[in-house]
């Protein structure tokens, strides 16, 4: 049996994070957790082509309002902003962060989104999802079809 010296043992990859350790006091950590529980992130929502930042912000607010209305959320977000720096040459839209007044409103929005996904799946004759044991390195046919339907639904919502 081979013996290893304790100094040569490395921690598992999960413990070797490249991110700096966050040493938050309990109050700051609680506030961060509270905001996380109220936050929605819209990924793939097209960005405005407006040249002025205030117009882009207004377009994001209008798009968010349409989506929340469609999901039957009866609350005005406390904050709406894009994550990352604006770049007119960017090919993919930046994520849109939406902070709701309470975590209950976030749950209502997520529930509405889940119902919308279920409706989209039942609306089309989509193939069944892959088994967990199958290779998942490539997006499955189901994933591609669902993403296609979600993109179409977002475009319909935006055109309202």
C-alpha positions as CSV (number, residue, x, y, z in Angstrom):
1,X,0.0,0.0,0.0
2,X,1.4,3.3,-1.0
3,X,1.6,6.1,1.6
4,X,1.1,9.7,0.7
5,X,2.4,12.6,2.6
6,X,-0.3,14.9,3.9
7,X,1.4,17.9,2.3
8,X,0.9,16.5,-1.2
9,X,-2.8,16.0,-0.9
10,X,-4.8,18.7,-2.8
11,X,-8.4,19.6,-2.0
12,X,-11.1,18.5,-4.4
13,X,-11.7,20.8,-7.4
14,X,-14.8,22.3,-5.8
15,X,-12.7,23.7,-3.0
16,X,-10.0,25.2,-5.3
17,X,-12.0,28.1,-6.6
18,X,-10.3,30.8,-8.6
19,X,-12.8,33.3,-7.2
20,X,-11.7,35.3,-4.2
21,X,-13.1,34.2,-0.9
22,X,-16.0,36.4,0.1
23,X,-15.7,37.3,3.8
24,X,-19.1,38.8,4.3
25,X,-20.4,39.8,7.7
26,X,-23.8,38.1,8.6
27,X,-25.8,41.3,7.8
28,X,-24.3,41.8,4.4
29,X,-24.8,38.1,3.6
30,X,-28.4,38.2,4.7
31,X,-29.1,41.2,2.5
32,X,-27.4,39.6,-0.5
33,X,-29.5,36.4,0.0
34,X,-32.7,38.5,0.3
35,X,-31.9,40.3,-3.0
36,X,-31.1,36.9,-4.6
37,X,-34.5,35.6,-3.6
38,X,-36.2,38.6,-5.2
39,X,-34.2,38.5,-8.5
40,X,-35.1,37.2,-11.9
41,X,-32.6,37.0,-14.8
42,X,-33.9,37.1,-18.4
43,X,-31.3,35.5,-20.7
44,X,-31.7,35.9,-24.4
45,X,-34.0,38.9,-24.4
46,X,-33.0,41.0,-27.4
47,X,-31.3,44.3,-26.7
48,X,-32.6,47.6,-28.0
49,X,-30.9,49.2,-31.0
50,X,-31.4,52.7,-29.6
51,X,-28.3,54.8,-29.4
52,X,-29.1,56.6,-26.2
53,X,-28.8,54.7,-22.9
54,X,-32.0,56.2,-21.5
55,X,-33.9,54.8,-24.6
56,X,-32.4,51.4,-24.1
57,X,-33.3,51.4,-20.5
58,X,-36.9,52.4,-21.4
59,X,-37.1,49.6,-24.0
60,X,-35.9,47.1,-21.4
61,X,-38.5,48.3,-18.9
62,X,-41.3,47.9,-21.5
63,X,-40.1,44.4,-22.5
64,X,-40.0,43.4,-18.9
65,X,-43.4,44.8,-18.2
66,X,-44.9,42.8,-21.2
67,X,-43.2,39.6,-19.9
68,X,-44.4,40.1,-16.3
69,X,-47.9,40.9,-17.6
70,X,-47.9,37.7,-19.7
71,X,-46.8,35.7,-16.6
72,X,-49.6,37.4,-14.5
73,X,-47.3,39.1,-12.0
74,X,-49.0,42.1,-10.4
75,X,-46.0,44.0,-9.2
76,X,-43.6,46.7,-10.6
77,X,-40.0,45.6,-10.4
78,X,-37.8,47.7,-8.1
79,X,-34.8,47.5,-10.5
80,X,-34.2,46.5,-14.1
81,X,-30.8,46.6,-15.7
82,X,-28.5,44.8,-18.1
83,X,-25.5,42.9,-16.6
84,X,-22.3,43.9,-18.3
85,X,-21.0,46.7,-20.4
86,X,-22.9,47.8,-23.6
87,X,-21.1,47.0,-26.8
88,X,-22.8,47.7,-30.1
89,X,-20.7,45.0,-31.8
90,X,-21.9,42.3,-29.4
91,X,-23.7,39.4,-31.1
92,X,-25.5,38.0,-28.1
93,X,-27.7,40.1,-25.7
94,X,-26.6,40.8,-22.2
95,X,-28.6,39.2,-19.4
96,X,-31.3,41.4,-18.0
97,X,-31.5,41.5,-14.2
98,X,-35.0,42.2,-12.7
99,X,-35.4,42.7,-8.9
100,X,-38.9,42.3,-7.7
101,X,-40.4,43.9,-4.5
102,X,-40.7,40.6,-2.7
103,X,-39.6,37.0,-3.1
104,X,-43.3,36.1,-3.4
105,X,-43.5,38.0,-6.7
106,X,-40.4,36.2,-7.9
107,X,-42.1,32.9,-7.1
108,X,-45.2,34.0,-9.0
109,X,-43.1,34.9,-12.1
110,X,-41.2,31.6,-11.9
111,X,-44.4,29.7,-11.6
112,X,-45.9,31.5,-14.6
113,X,-42.8,30.7,-16.6
114,X,-43.0,27.0,-15.6
115,X,-46.6,26.9,-16.7
116,X,-45.6,28.6,-20.0
117,X,-42.9,26.0,-20.6
118,X,-45.3,23.2,-19.9
119,X,-47.9,24.7,-22.3
120,X,-45.2,25.0,-25.0
121,X,-44.2,21.4,-24.6
122,X,-47.7,20.1,-24.7
123,X,-48.6,22.4,-27.7
124,X,-46.2,20.7,-30.0
125,X,-45.4,17.0,-30.5
126,X,-42.0,17.3,-29.1
127,X,-39.8,14.2,-28.6
128,X,-39.4,12.9,-25.0
129,X,-36.4,14.2,-23.0
130,X,-33.3,12.1,-23.0
131,X,-32.5,9.8,-20.2
132,X,-30.0,11.1,-17.7
133,X,-27.5,8.4,-18.5
134,X,-27.3,9.5,-22.2
135,X,-24.6,11.9,-23.4
136,X,-25.6,15.5,-22.6
137,X,-22.6,17.3,-24.1
138,X,-24.7,18.4,-27.1
139,X,-28.1,20.1,-26.7
140,X,-30.8,17.4,-27.3
141,X,-33.5,17.7,-29.9
142,X,-36.0,18.4,-27.1
143,X,-33.8,21.2,-25.8
144,X,-33.4,22.8,-29.2
145,X,-37.2,22.5,-29.9
146,X,-38.1,24.0,-26.6
147,X,-35.6,26.8,-27.0
148,X,-37.1,27.5,-30.4
149,X,-40.6,27.7,-29.0
150,X,-39.4,29.9,-26.1
151,X,-37.7,32.3,-28.6
152,X,-41.0,32.4,-30.6
153,X,-43.0,33.1,-27.4
154,X,-40.6,35.9,-26.4
155,X,-40.9,37.5,-29.8
156,X,-44.7,37.3,-29.6
157,X,-44.7,38.9,-26.2
158,X,-42.4,41.7,-27.4
159,X,-44.7,42.4,-30.3
160,X,-47.7,42.9,-28.0
